[in-house]
């Protein structure tokens, strides 16, 4: 892994981008990369570790792990994480440093041409409500128009070509760095929720899912979604979540229109969600038990 120089964040990204582009990919890439973006250790760390063990049986050698961990609490508790830390900086939830950490993970992982798929996970996920275009700032014009502004989840999965776009971009990134901030103009713009959906809605709208791939229950219409406790976690719950194949979106304008669209993967209607939240730490053992006996058709 590369050591970070003393230059700017963009200089670091440009260096990694150049090296990534000049490396030839395998003729038949077989490796899937699993990115673990864990900033602070918590009860969820055990959950992630166990999921890796159970979810990768029979697939050893087909995935990699890269870790952006807290400098004060480095990860040394798992064979999957030992010596997998990338150069890290201090991270604060809600500002650009969170997304910069994600970009550093991508940039380091792109050094290996075998890595063709990228999945970002973390030990926790924060939110401040189901807001959409209400977070947009007109200062982003002319590059980013309100009609192109999007909101998504913090977790993602990307193809290699899209990962390269992310670390190469400076035009749209600079707008988010300057004008997507907590409290700016009295709004609550969160870079790691807004930037990627907006970027790809502009540069490659036909190459993305264009719906949220994370299940969240906002039925209570509050600032925070439903949190699933031990009593909520059942085989039926997971089956219901994994069976959803139509995406439903409520517009953020005054009309609050409900829009539905089938979730199409390569032209075939398939389940919409890759992730789900929120689950309390106490649900870990029950979830792991269900996962060990669960499969998706």
C-alpha positions in Angstrom: 0.0 0.0 0.0 1.1 3.5 -0.7 2.3 5.9 1.9 0.7 9.3 1.9 2.8 12.3 1.0 2.6 15.7 2.6 0.8 17.3 -0.3 -2.9 18.1 -0.7 -5.7 15.6 -0.8 -6.2 16.3 -4.5 -2.5 15.8 -5.2 -2.6 12.4 -3.4 -5.7 11.4 -5.5 -4.1 12.5 -8.8 -1.0 10.4 -8.0 -3.1 7.3 -7.3 -5.3 7.9 -10.3 -2.3 8.1 -12.6 -0.9 4.8 -11.2 -4.2 3.1 -11.5 -4.7 4.0 -15.1 -1.3 2.7 -16.2 -1.8 -0.7 -14.7 -3.2 -3.3 -17.0 -6.1 -5.3 -15.7 -6.1 -9.1 -15.9 -7.6 -10.7 -19.0 -10.2 -12.5 -16.9 -10.5 -10.6 -13.5 -11.7 -13.0 -10.8 -11.2 -11.0 -7.7 -14.0 -9.1 -5.9 -12.9 -6.4 -3.5 -14.6 -5.9 -0.2 -14.0 -2.4 1.2 -14.5 -2.0 4.9 -14.6 1.6 6.0 -14.5 1.4 9.8 -13.8 4.7 11.5 -14.4 3.8 15.1 -14.7 0.4 16.8 -18.1 -0.4 18.3 -20.3 -3.4 18.9 -20.9 -3.7 15.2 -17.3 -4.6 14.5 -18.0 -8.2 15.8 -21.0 -8.3 13.5 -19.0 -7.3 10.4 -16.2 -9.8 11.2 -18.6 -12.6 11.6 -20.4 -11.7 8.4 -17.2 -11.9 6.5 -16.4 -15.3 7.9 -19.8 -16.7 7.1 -20.4 -14.9 3.8 -17.0 -15.7 2.2 -16.9 -19.5 2.9 -15.8 -21.1 -0.4 -14.8 -17.8 -1.9 -11.3 -17.4 -0.3 -8.9 -15.6 -2.5 -11.7 -13.8 -4.4 -11.9 -10.7 -2.3 -9.7 -8.1 -0.6 -10.0 -6.0 2.4 -8.9 -2.4 2.9 -9.5 -0.5 6.2 -9.7 3.1 7.1 -9.7 3.0 10.8 -9.4 5.4 13.7 -5.9 6.4 14.5 -6.7 6.1 18.2 -8.3 2.7 17.9 -6.5 0.8 15.1 -8.0 -2.5 14.1 -5.9 -5.5 15.1 -8.6 -8.0 16.2 -9.1 -9.9 13.0 -6.9 -11.8 10.5 -8.9 -10.0 7.8 -7.9 -6.6 9.0 -4.2 -7.1 10.0 -1.9 -5.0 7.8 -4.8 -3.8 5.7 -5.0 -0.3 7.0 -4.6 2.5 4.5 -3.0 5.9 5.4 -5.8 7.6 7.3 -6.7 11.1 8.4 -9.1 12.3 11.2 -12.7 11.8 10.2 -15.7 13.9 11.4 -19.3 12.7 10.7 -21.2 15.1 8.4 -18.3 16.8 6.6 -16.0 16.3 3.7 -13.5 14.3 5.7 -15.9 11.3 5.7 -16.0 11.1 2.0 -12.3 11.8 1.6 -11.8 8.7 3.7 -13.9 6.7 1.2 -12.0 8.1 -1.7 -8.7 7.1 -0.1 -10.0 3.6 0.2 -11.0 3.5 -3.4 -7.7 5.0 -4.5 -5.6 2.5 -2.6 -7.7 -0.4 -3.7 -7.4 0.6 -7.4 -3.7 0.0 -7.2 -4.5 -3.7 -7.6 -5.8 -4.3 -11.2 -7.4 -7.6 -10.0 -10.0 -5.6 -8.0 -13.0 -5.1 -10.3 -15.9 -4.6 -7.9 -15.9 -2.3 -4.8 -18.2 -2.5 -1.8 -18.1 0.1 1.0 -19.3 -1.0 4.5 -18.9 0.6 7.9 -19.7 -0.4 11.4 -22.4 2.3 11.8 -24.5 4.6 9.7 -25.8 8.0 10.8 -28.7 10.0 9.3 -30.4 13.3 9.8 -33.7 12.7 8.1 -35.2 11.9 4.7 -34.4 15.2 3.0 -33.7 15.5 -0.7 -33.4 18.6 -2.9 -33.9 20.7 0.3 -30.1 20.3 0.8 -29.2 21.8 -2.6 -27.4 25.1 -2.8 -27.6 27.4 -5.9 -23.9 28.1 -5.4 -23.3 24.8 -7.1 -24.5 26.3 -10.4 -23.8 26.1 -13.3 -22.1 22.7 -13.0 -24.7 21.1 -10.7 -28.4 22.0 -11.3 -31.2 21.2 -8.9 -32.8 18.7 -11.3 -29.6 16.7 -11.1 -29.1 16.8 -7.3 -29.6 13.5 -5.6 -29.5 11.8 -2.2 -28.5 8.3 -1.4 -27.1 6.1 1.3 -23.5 6.1 2.6 -22.8 2.5 1.6 -22.2 1.7 -2.0 -21.1 -0.8 -4.6 -19.1 0.4 -7.7 -17.6 -1.1 -10.8 -13.9 -0.3 -11.4 -14.7 2.2 -14.2 -16.9 4.2 -11.8 -14.4 4.0 -9.0 -11.8 5.6 -11.3 -14.3 8.4 -12.1 -14.7 9.1 -8.4 -11.1 9.6 -7.6 -10.4 11.5 -10.9 -13.2 14.0 -10.5 -12.4 17.5 -9.2 -15.0 19.6 -11.0 -18.1 18.3 -9.1 -16.1 17.3 -6.0 -14.9 20.9 -5.5 -18.5 22.2 -5.6 -19.5 19.8 -2.8 -16.4 20.6 -0.8 -17.3 24.3 -0.9 -21.1 24.3 -0.6 -22.2 20.9 0.9 -21.8 21.5 4.6 -23.8 21.0 7.8 -25.6 24.2 8.5 -24.5 26.0 5.3 -27.4 28.3 4.4 -29.4 26.7 7.2 -29.4 23.3 5.3 -28.0 19.9 6.1 -26.1 18.7 3.1 -24.0 15.6 3.7 -21.3 14.9 1.1 -21.2 11.2 1.5 -25.0 10.9 1.0 -25.3 13.5 -1.9 -22.1 13.4 -3.9 -22.0 10.0 -5.5 -25.7 9.8 -6.5 -25.4 13.4 -8.0 -22.1 12.7 -9.8 -23.3 9.6 -11.5 -26.7 11.0 -12.3 -24.8 13.6 -14.3 -22.0 11.6 -15.9 -23.5 8.2 -16.3 -27.3 8.1 -15.5 -27.8 4.9 -17.5 -25.0 3.1 -15.8 -26.3 3.2 -12.3 -29.2 1.6 -10.3 -30.8 5.1 -9.8 -32.5 4.0 -6.7 -31.4 3.5 -3.1 -29.9 0.0 -2.6 -30.2 0.3 1.2 -33.5 -0.7 2.8 -34.7 1.9 5.4 -38.1 2.1 7.1 -39.2 5.8 7.1 -42.8 5.0 7.7 -42.8 6.9 11.0 -42.0 10.1 9.0 -39.6 11.4 11.7 -36.0 12.5 11.8 -34.8 8.9 12.2 -36.0 5.7 10.6 -37.3 2.6 12.4 -34.7 0.8 14.4 -35.1 -3.0 14.5 -34.7 -4.6 17.8 -34.2 -8.3 18.7 -38.0 -8.9 18.7 -38.3 -7.5 15.2 -35.6 -9.7 13.6 -37.2 -12.7 12.0 -36.8 -14.8 8.9 -40.0 -13.1 7.6 -38.5 -9.6 8.0 -35.4 -10.5 6.0 -37.5 -12.3 3.4 -39.8 -9.3 3.1 -36.8 -6.9 2.6 -35.1 -9.1 0.1 -38.3 -9.7 -1.9 -38.9 -6.0 -2.7 -38.3 -5.6 -6.5 -40.1 -2.2 -7.0 -38.4 1.0 -5.7 -40.7 3.6 -4.1 -39.6 7.2 -3.8 -41.4 10.1 -2.2 -40.4 13.4 -3.8 -38.9 16.1 -1.6 -41.1 18.9 -3.0 -44.3 20.2 -1.6 -46.4 17.7 -3.6 -44.8 14.6 -1.9 -45.5 12.5 -4.9 -44.9 8.7 -4.7 -43.0 7.4 -7.6 -42.5 3.7 -8.3 -40.1 2.0 -10.6 -39.1 -1.7 -11.1 -35.5 -2.5 -9.9 -33.8 -3.7 -13.1 -30.4 -5.3 -13.0 -29.1 -5.8 -16.5 -32.7 -5.5 -17.8 -34.1 -8.2 -15.4 -36.3 -7.2 -12.5 -34.6 -8.3 -9.3 -34.6 -7.5 -5.6 -33.7 -3.8 -5.0 -31.7 -3.9 -1.8 -28.1 -4.9 -1.1 -28.0 -3.4 2.4 -30.5 -2.8 5.3 -30.6 -0.7 8.4 -31.1 0.1 11.3 -30.4 -2.8 13.6 -29.4 -2.5 17.3 -26.2 -4.2 18.5 -28.3 -6.7 20.4 -29.6 -8.2 17.2 -26.2 -9.5 16.1 -26.5 -13.1 17.3 -30.0 -13.5 16.0 -29.1 -12.1 12.6 -26.1 -14.3 12.3 -28.2 -17.3 13.2 -30.8 -16.5 10.5 -28.1 -15.7 7.9 -26.5 -19.1 8.4 -29.8 -20.7 7.2 -30.9 -18.0 4.7 -30.5 -17.9 0.9 -31.9 -15.6 -1.8 -33.2 -17.1 -5.0 
